């Protein structure tokens, strides 16, 4: 075949047109998935500009994580019918991927908001907050946090549940302990781990809207009992009746501070109206 400068491009020119390296083209030729239209007697390789359509299909399928072996199989047996079947399959895969990315984006935005909240709070004062809407959470049972094994087993159980029901871990996760346990001095007898979810259909519990007593703990888990005691004392001194559960929200964790003793933990408990 004669070389037509208007149609045929060198390997370097075609690679530049497609935005890839020459090594990519050499490799595709080697494995038999995409070869130059003409190899001249002097060994020079030339690609037709019309081959760009095929290359774009390969690039698109590769972007969809299809193995080169499967792409080659399709190209070797290509037909309109096979193309429709292939693209329908990939459209479903894309929808799944987009849904997953949307969930990941929500998680990232949540983490931004939680971290910003942590940067702005006054960690010294006990305050009162009003929650305007119910918050939905997934809970799993917790063992008393009396040793590292119980902590590990409780977390493992929680993440196993999330995985089983395809629930992404949230930027807002924490522990729950009943008011009864705290008032009885059993600050390590946690009841549940929880993860906040946007979809009520996944929820197994809800944090009710209403008025909450809030404090922030900054001195590590071994001393968190002090902050619980401060909340209980504050409630007693101000004739506040606490109900339900204490919620521990970890606002700053290993992603933003080094070492669990530097975590910022928000403690909140509902006040009975």
N, C-alpha and C positions, 0 to 999 in steps of 0.2 A: 504494500500500500504506500502510495506517495504521501509525503509530509506536506500538509497544507498549513502554512503559518497562520492562516486566519482561523483555523479550527484546532490545530494541535499545539499543545503546550509542553514544555520540558517538565521534568519532575519538579524542579525548583519553582517554576511558574505555577504549576497546578497545586503544589503544596501551599504556596502563598495565597492562591485564590481560595482554597478550602480552609485556610487558617490552621494547618497542621504542619508537622515537621516532615522532611523527606524520609526520615527513618520510619515514620508511620506508613508511608506509601510502600517503602521497601518491604516492611513486615507484612502488610496486607497482601502484597504480591507473593511473598514467600509461602504464606499459608493458603494461598489460592482463593482469597475472598474478593480481591480487587486488583486487577492487573492493567498495565498500560495498553492502550489500543494498538500501539505500534512499537516494536523494538527494531531499530534500524540496524543495518549490517555492521555499523561501527559500535553497536551496543547501546547507543543512546535510546532513551525511553521517552515515548511521547503519549500524553493523555489527551483525549478529545474533550473539548469543553462540554460536549453532550453527556460525558460520563459524570459530570458534576451532580446530576439528578440521582444517579445510583449511589454516589458517595454520600450525598446528603441523607439518603435512606439509611445507609450503614451507620452514619454518625448519630442519627436520631434513635435508631434501635439500640445502639451502644449506650446512648445517654439514658435509655430506659433499662439499663442493666441486663440487656440480653447478651448472652455469651456469643463470641464470634463464631463458634461452631454452629449455633442455631441460625445465626444470620446467614452464614454460608449455605446452610441447608435450604433456607428459604430462597436465596438468590438462585441456587441451582435448579429449583423447581418452581420458580415464580410464575404466577398467573394472576389475573384479576381476582379470582375466587380466593386464592391463597392469601393475597394481600388484604382482602376484606376480613378474612378470619384472623389474620395476624394483628391487624390494627384494632379490631374489636377487642381482642384479648388485651392488647396494650392499653387501650382506653380504660378498661376496667382497672388495670394495674395502676394507671395514672390517677384515677379517682381515689383509690385506696391511699396512694402516696400523698396526694393533695390533702386528704382528710387528716392523715397523720401529721403532715407539716403544719396544718392549721392548729392542731392540738399543741404541737410543739411551740408554735408562735404564741399561743395563749399562755403557755407555761413561762416563756421568756418574759412576756409583758407583766405577768403576775410577779415574777422575781424582781423585775425593775421596780414595780410599785411597792412591794414589801421592803426592799432595800432602801428606797427613798423614805418610806415611813420610818424605818429604823434610824436613819440619819437625822431625822427632824424631831424625834420625841425627846421629852425631858425624862430621863431615866431615874431621876431622884424622887419625883413626887408620885403619890397615889392619887388617881383621878377617877372620874366617872364619865363613861361614854355611853351614847345612845346608839344602838344598832337599829337602823331603819328597816332592814329586811332580814328575813330568815336566811341563813346560810346552810347549804346542804353538804353533808359529809358522809364519807364511808368510814365505818368503824370496825375494828377487829379487837378481840379480847386481848388484854395484857396480863402478863404475870407480874407479881410484885417485883419491883426493881431492886431486889435485895442483893443481887449478884450479876456479874457480866453475862452469865449463861442465860438467865431469864431475860435480860435486855435483848440479847441476840435472838433468842427464840421468838420473842414477841415481835421484833422487827421483821424477822424472816416470815412469820405467819402473815403479817400485814402485807408485805410485798408479794407474797404468793397469791393472796386474795386479789390484789390489784392486777397481777398478771393474768390470773384465771378469767377475770371479767374484762380484760383489755382496758384497764383504767390507767391513764398515765399518772405517775407520781406528780404531786402538786408542789408549787412553791410554798404553799401553806399547809404544812403538816405538823402534827404535834401529838401530845398526850393528854388524856382526860382522866381526872380523878374526882370522885364524888365529893360533894360538900360534906357529907356524913363522915367519910374517911378522914378528911382534913381536920374537921372539928374534933374527931376522936384521936388526933395526933398520929394518924397512920399515913404520913405523907408519901410513903413509898408504895402504898397499895393502890397503884393506878388501875383504872378500870378498862380503858381502851386506848388504842392508837387511832388517829383519824387522818383522813386526807380530804381536803375540800374539793368539791366537784361542782361544775356548772350545770350539769344535767341532773335534775331531781330524780330521774328514773334510776340512776346509779346509787342514789343516796340510801343509807340505812338509818340515818339519824339526821336531825337538823339542830343547828344552833339558833334558838329562837330570837326574833327581834325583841328589843327591850333595852333596859338600862343595865349597864355592867360596871362593876368595880374593877379597875385596871391598875396593874403595877408592872414594872419592868425589872428583870433580874439580870445582873451583869457579872456575877462573881462565880460562875461555874455551877454545875449540877450538885456537887457535894454540899453547897451552902444554900441551895434553893429553898430549903425549909424555912430559912429566915424570912424570905419574901412572902411565903405563905402565912407565916405568923403575923407579919406586918399587915397583911390584908385582913386577917381574922380580927386583929386588934382594932384596926380602923373601923371595920364594920360594927364591932361591939361598941366602940366609943361614939359612933354616930347613929346608933339604933337601927342599923341596916340588917335585914334578914336575907341571908344568902340562900340560893336554891339551885338545884340541878348539879352542874359539874363546874369544876375549875378547868379552864382550857389553857394549855401551854402552846403558844405559837412561837416557833423559832424564827426570828426576824433576820438575824445575822448568823450564818453558819460557816462551815469550812470553805465555802466559795468566796467569802469576803473577809474572814478573819482566820488566823492560824491558831488552832487549838481550841478544844471545846470549852475551856475555862474562859474564853473570850466571847463566847456566844452571847447574843442578846435575845432574851426570852421574854415574851409578853404573856403575863398571867391575867386572865379575865374570868369573872364569875358573875352570873346574873343576880340582880337585886330584886327581891320580891316586892311588887308594887302594893 
